[in-house]
Amino acid sequence: MIWYVLSAVAVLVFVDLLTRIYFGRIVLRHFETKPAFNIAPSPADPRGELIEIPASGGLTLRGSLYRQAFRTPVGLIVFFPELDGNHWSALNYCEALFEAGFDVLSVDVRNQGDSDYEPGYEPLQWFTSREAEDVRSVFRWIENESELKALPLGVMGVSRGSNAAMLAAAEHPSVKAVCCEGGYPTAGLQLRYSQRWAVLYIPLWLVRILPEWHYRYTLALVRLISEWRRGHRYVMIERMLPRLRNRPVLLIGGERDNYVPPDVVEHLAQRIGGTATRCWIVPRSRHNGGRVAAREVYDQTLLRFFQTSFGHEPSRDIATARTA
């Protein structure tokens, strides 16, 4: 009897191992493939002052700083662009904030836009220890700029840049508010796609009986292999989300987003929790297209969010804010 039990267990373990190897090789290939976003670089904006920030490895990060020329700024918004975007895209999202009196600082991380390139490092859609170090370099630079350091501080990120914004807020209690559009957790988005597309590679009957923990352990193994192959760590932002629970967080998703589906954004909001976390799914919006789909509502929502978070009376309308 014992022999039959041990044999059955051995067979199950063997089948499980084969499943992990087969499934893991497929996942690894997709995991390390960068989507074709086809993002057109934003042109230089004369309102932005070019800046340089020293980073680890002797690299230099470059970006733009939009200062209030004729009035005292009401706060500083640090903006992190999406993968393959550049720092000039900042006002494509937060122009209303700049026009309402906020300074805006936008920086390209390494191997992106105008910043220096690290040889041998190929950035993907997954946030890594390299970008995390660049975020820390940006905040060290702010600490050495007396005019900026004194301002109330908020962060905003788009797509992969949302991970940078959430990391910055998690590590710096001075950040009063966080806004992310198209944001996602690494493990959470991987799980979503693995469960969605597994049926293309393994039998439907096996997909139906595989528990979620099996996906999660296989994905964790894939990340470890990828880290070893590529020589860097992936940042699991999920572990830091509880630190944001007591601060205002606005998560913006797109109803028609094929890259980061609305349920991923909603799950991210649930992971953060707290009464100050808000999730807004913009109707008819595609990935990072909230302002394109609903410009006036987008601008008003963003402006009121940061004004309220900074303790200011929210503007009654955009026109009032832009002429104040």
C-alpha positions as CSV (number, residue, x, y, z in Angstrom):
1,M,0.0,0.0,0.0
2,I,2.8,2.4,1.0
3,W,4.6,1.6,-2.2
4,Y,1.5,2.5,-4.3
5,V,1.1,5.8,-2.4
6,L,4.8,6.7,-2.9
7,S,4.6,5.8,-6.6
8,A,1.6,8.0,-7.1
9,V,3.3,10.9,-5.3
10,A,6.4,10.4,-7.4
11,V,4.3,10.5,-10.6
12,L,2.6,13.7,-9.5
13,V,5.9,15.4,-8.6
14,F,7.3,14.4,-11.9
15,V,4.3,15.7,-13.8
16,D,4.4,18.9,-11.8
17,L,8.1,19.3,-12.6
18,L,7.6,18.8,-16.3
19,T,4.7,21.3,-16.3
20,R,6.9,23.9,-14.6
21,I,9.8,23.4,-17.0
22,Y,7.5,23.5,-20.1
23,F,5.4,26.4,-18.9
24,G,8.4,28.3,-17.5
25,R,10.3,28.2,-20.7
26,I,7.3,29.7,-22.5
27,V,6.8,32.4,-19.9
28,L,10.4,33.3,-19.8
29,R,10.4,34.0,-23.5
30,H,7.4,36.3,-23.3
31,F,8.6,37.8,-20.0
32,E,11.8,39.1,-21.7
33,T,10.1,40.4,-24.8
34,K,9.4,44.1,-24.9
35,P,6.0,45.0,-26.3
36,A,6.0,47.2,-29.5
37,F,4.6,50.4,-28.0
38,N,5.7,52.5,-30.9
39,I,5.9,55.7,-28.8
40,A,6.9,58.8,-30.7
41,P,9.4,60.9,-28.7
42,S,7.8,64.2,-27.4
43,P,9.5,67.3,-28.8
44,A,11.5,69.7,-26.7
45,D,9.4,72.2,-24.8
46,P,10.8,75.7,-24.4
47,R,9.1,76.1,-21.0
48,G,11.4,73.4,-19.6
49,E,14.8,74.1,-18.1
50,L,17.3,71.3,-19.0
51,I,18.8,69.6,-15.9
52,E,21.4,66.9,-15.3
53,I,21.5,64.5,-12.3
54,P,24.4,62.3,-11.4
55,A,23.5,58.6,-11.0
56,S,25.2,55.4,-10.0
57,G,27.8,53.9,-12.3
58,G,29.1,57.3,-13.3
59,L,26.0,57.9,-15.5
60,T,24.1,61.2,-15.9
61,L,20.3,61.4,-15.9
62,R,18.8,64.2,-17.9
63,G,15.4,65.8,-17.7
64,S,13.5,69.1,-17.6
65,L,12.3,71.4,-14.9
66,Y,9.2,73.5,-15.4
67,R,9.4,76.4,-12.9
68,Q,6.8,79.1,-12.1
69,A,8.2,82.3,-13.6
70,F,6.0,84.9,-12.1
71,R,4.5,83.4,-8.9
72,T,5.5,81.3,-6.0
73,P,5.0,77.6,-6.8
74,V,2.4,75.8,-4.7
75,G,4.2,72.5,-4.9
76,L,6.6,70.2,-6.9
77,I,5.4,67.3,-9.0
78,V,8.0,64.7,-9.9
79,F,7.0,63.0,-13.1
80,F,8.4,59.6,-14.4
81,P,7.7,58.8,-18.1
82,E,6.6,55.5,-19.6
83,L,9.0,53.0,-21.1
84,D,10.5,54.4,-24.4
85,G,9.0,57.8,-23.6
86,N,11.0,60.9,-22.6
87,H,11.0,63.6,-20.1
88,W,9.5,66.1,-22.6
89,S,6.2,64.2,-22.3
90,A,5.5,65.5,-18.8
91,L,3.1,68.2,-19.8
92,N,1.2,65.9,-22.0
93,Y,-0.2,64.6,-18.7
94,C,0.2,67.3,-16.1
95,E,0.0,70.6,-18.1
96,A,-3.0,71.7,-15.9
97,L,-0.8,71.3,-12.8
98,F,1.9,73.5,-14.2
99,E,-0.6,76.1,-15.4
100,A,-2.2,76.1,-11.9
101,G,1.1,76.9,-10.1
102,F,2.9,73.7,-9.6
103,D,6.5,73.2,-10.6
104,V,7.1,70.0,-12.6
105,L,10.3,68.0,-12.7
106,S,10.5,65.2,-15.3
107,V,13.5,62.9,-15.6
108,D,14.6,60.1,-18.0
109,V,16.0,57.0,-16.2
110,R,19.1,55.3,-17.7
111,N,18.9,53.9,-21.2
112,Q,16.0,56.1,-22.0
113,G,15.4,59.4,-23.7
114,D,18.3,61.9,-23.2
115,S,19.9,60.1,-20.2
116,D,23.2,58.2,-20.4
117,Y,23.1,54.5,-21.5
118,E,24.6,51.7,-19.5
119,P,26.3,49.2,-21.8
120,G,24.8,45.8,-21.7
121,Y,21.6,46.8,-20.0
122,E,18.4,46.4,-22.0
123,P,15.3,47.9,-20.2
124,L,12.0,46.1,-20.4
125,Q,8.5,46.9,-19.3
126,W,9.4,45.5,-15.8
127,F,10.8,47.9,-13.2
128,T,14.3,46.9,-12.1
129,S,16.9,47.7,-9.5
130,R,18.6,49.9,-12.1
131,E,15.6,52.3,-12.4
132,A,15.1,52.2,-8.7
133,E,18.6,53.5,-8.2
134,D,17.9,56.3,-10.7
135,V,14.7,57.3,-8.7
136,R,16.8,57.5,-5.6
137,S,19.4,59.7,-7.4
138,V,16.6,62.1,-8.4
139,F,15.4,62.5,-4.9
140,R,19.0,63.0,-3.6
141,W,19.3,65.8,-6.2
142,I,16.1,67.4,-5.0
143,E,17.4,67.3,-1.4
144,N,20.4,69.4,-2.5
145,E,18.2,72.0,-4.3
146,S,17.0,74.4,-1.6
147,E,14.2,75.9,-3.6
148,L,12.8,72.6,-4.6
149,K,13.3,70.9,-1.2
150,A,11.1,73.4,0.5
151,L,8.1,72.7,-1.7
152,P,5.3,70.3,-0.9
153,L,6.1,67.1,-2.9
154,G,3.9,64.9,-5.1
155,V,4.8,62.2,-7.6
156,M,3.2,61.0,-10.9
157,G,4.2,58.1,-13.1
158,V,2.9,56.7,-16.4
159,S,2.9,52.9,-17.1
160,R,6.3,51.6,-16.0
161,G,7.0,55.1,-14.6
162,S,4.2,54.4,-12.1
163,N,6.4,51.9,-10.4
164,A,9.0,54.6,-10.0
165,A,6.4,56.9,-8.5
166,M,5.2,54.3,-6.1
167,L,8.7,53.4,-5.1
168,A,9.6,57.1,-4.5
169,A,6.5,57.5,-2.3
170,A,7.2,54.3,-0.4
171,E,10.7,55.4,0.4
172,H,10.1,59.1,1.1
173,P,7.4,59.9,3.6
174,S,7.7,63.6,2.5
175,V,5.8,62.7,-0.7
176,K,2.2,63.9,0.1
177,A,0.4,62.3,-2.9
178,V,0.8,59.7,-5.6
179,C,-0.8,59.6,-9.1
180,C,-0.3,56.7,-11.5
181,E,-1.8,56.2,-14.9
182,G,-1.6,52.7,-16.5
183,G,0.2,51.5,-13.4
184,Y,0.8,47.8,-12.6
185,P,2.6,45.5,-10.2
186,T,5.1,43.2,-11.8
187,A,3.9,39.9,-10.3
188,G,0.2,40.9,-10.6
189,L,0.4,41.7,-14.3
190,Q,2.4,38.6,-15.0
191,L,-0.2,36.4,-13.3
192,R,-3.0,38.1,-15.2
193,Y,-1.3,37.4,-18.6
194,S,-0.2,33.9,-17.6
195,Q,-3.7,32.8,-16.7
196,R,-5.2,34.5,-19.8
197,W,-2.9,33.0,-22.4
198,A,-2.0,29.6,-20.8
199,V,-4.7,27.9,-22.9
200,L,-2.7,28.7,-26.0
201,Y,0.2,26.4,-24.8
202,I,-1.2,23.8,-22.5
203,P,-4.5,21.7,-22.7
204,L,-7.6,23.3,-21.4
205,W,-8.2,20.6,-18.9
206,L,-4.8,21.3,-17.3
207,V,-5.5,25.0,-17.2
208,R,-8.7,24.4,-15.3
209,I,-7.1,22.4,-12.6
210,L,-3.9,24.4,-12.1
211,P,-4.2,26.4,-8.8
212,E,-3.2,30.0,-8.6
213,W,-0.2,29.1,-6.4
214,H,1.2,27.0,-9.1
215,Y,1.2,30.0,-11.5
216,R,2.8,32.2,-8.8
217,Y,5.6,29.8,-7.9
218,T,6.4,29.2,-11.6
219,L,6.5,32.9,-12.3
220,A,8.7,33.5,-9.3
221,L,11.1,30.9,-10.7
222,V,11.0,32.6,-14.1
223,R,11.9,36.0,-12.5
224,L,14.9,34.4,-10.7
225,I,16.2,32.9,-14.0
226,S,15.7,36.2,-15.8
227,E,17.5,38.1,-13.1
228,W,20.4,35.7,-13.3
229,R,20.5,35.9,-17.1
230,R,20.2,39.7,-17.3
231,G,22.2,40.7,-14.2
232,H,19.7,42.8,-12.3
233,R,16.8,42.4,-9.9
234,Y,13.1,43.0,-10.6
235,V,11.5,45.3,-8.0
236,M,8.3,43.7,-6.5
237,I,6.4,46.9,-5.8
238,E,3.6,44.9,-4.2
239,R,5.8,44.6,-1.1
240,M,5.9,48.3,-0.7
241,L,2.3,49.2,-1.3
242,P,1.2,49.1,2.4
243,R,3.4,52.2,3.0
244,L,1.1,54.2,0.7
245,R,-2.1,53.3,2.6
246,N,-2.3,56.5,4.7
247,R,-1.6,58.9,1.8
248,P,-3.7,60.1,-1.1
249,V,-3.3,57.8,-4.1
250,L,-5.0,58.3,-7.5
251,L,-4.8,55.3,-9.9
252,I,-6.0,56.0,-13.4
253,G,-6.8,53.2,-15.9
254,G,-8.3,53.0,-19.4
255,E,-11.5,51.2,-20.1
256,R,-10.0,50.0,-23.4
257,D,-6.5,49.4,-22.2
258,N,-5.1,46.2,-23.8
259,Y,-1.8,46.3,-21.9
260,V,-2.9,47.0,-18.4
261,P,-6.6,45.9,-18.2
262,P,-8.9,47.8,-15.7
263,D,-9.1,44.9,-13.3
264,V,-5.3,45.1,-12.8
265,V,-5.5,48.7,-11.8
266,E,-8.5,48.0,-9.5
267,H,-6.6,45.1,-7.9
268,L,-3.6,47.5,-7.4
269,A,-6.0,49.9,-5.6
270,Q,-7.2,47.0,-3.4
271,R,-3.6,46.1,-2.5
272,I,-2.9,49.6,-1.4
273,G,-6.1,49.9,0.5
274,G,-7.0,52.8,2.8
275,T,-9.7,55.3,2.5
276,A,-7.5,57.8,0.6
277,T,-6.9,55.5,-2.4
278,R,-9.0,56.2,-5.4
279,C,-9.3,54.3,-8.7
280,W,-10.6,56.0,-11.9
281,I,-11.2,54.0,-15.0
282,V,-11.5,56.5,-17.9
283,P,-14.3,55.6,-20.4
284,R,-13.1,54.8,-23.9
285,S,-9.5,55.4,-22.9
286,R,-6.6,53.2,-24.2
287,H,-3.2,52.7,-22.5
288,N,-2.0,56.0,-21.0
289,G,-4.7,57.8,-23.0
290,G,-6.8,59.2,-20.2
291,R,-6.2,62.8,-21.1
292,V,-6.7,62.1,-24.8
293,A,-10.1,60.5,-24.1
294,A,-11.4,63.1,-21.6
295,R,-9.1,66.1,-21.5
296,E,-11.1,68.6,-19.4
297,V,-12.3,65.9,-16.9
298,Y,-8.7,64.5,-16.7
299,D,-7.2,68.0,-16.0
300,Q,-9.8,68.8,-13.4
301,T,-9.4,65.5,-11.6
302,L,-5.7,65.7,-11.5
303,L,-5.7,69.3,-10.4
304,R,-8.2,68.8,-7.6
305,F,-6.4,65.6,-6.4
306,F,-3.1,67.4,-5.9
307,Q,-4.6,70.6,-4.6
308,T,-6.6,68.8,-2.0
309,S,-3.7,66.5,-1.1
310,F,-1.5,69.6,-0.6
311,G,-4.1,71.2,1.7
312,H,-5.3,73.8,-0.9
313,E,-8.8,74.8,-1.8
314,P,-9.6,73.0,-5.1
315,S,-10.1,75.2,-8.1
316,R,-13.7,75.5,-9.2
317,D,-12.8,75.0,-12.9
318,I,-9.7,74.7,-15.1
319,A,-10.0,78.2,-16.5
320,T,-9.9,79.7,-13.0
321,A,-6.8,77.6,-12.1
322,R,-5.0,78.6,-15.3
323,T,-5.5,82.3,-14.7
324,A,-4.9,82.4,-11.0
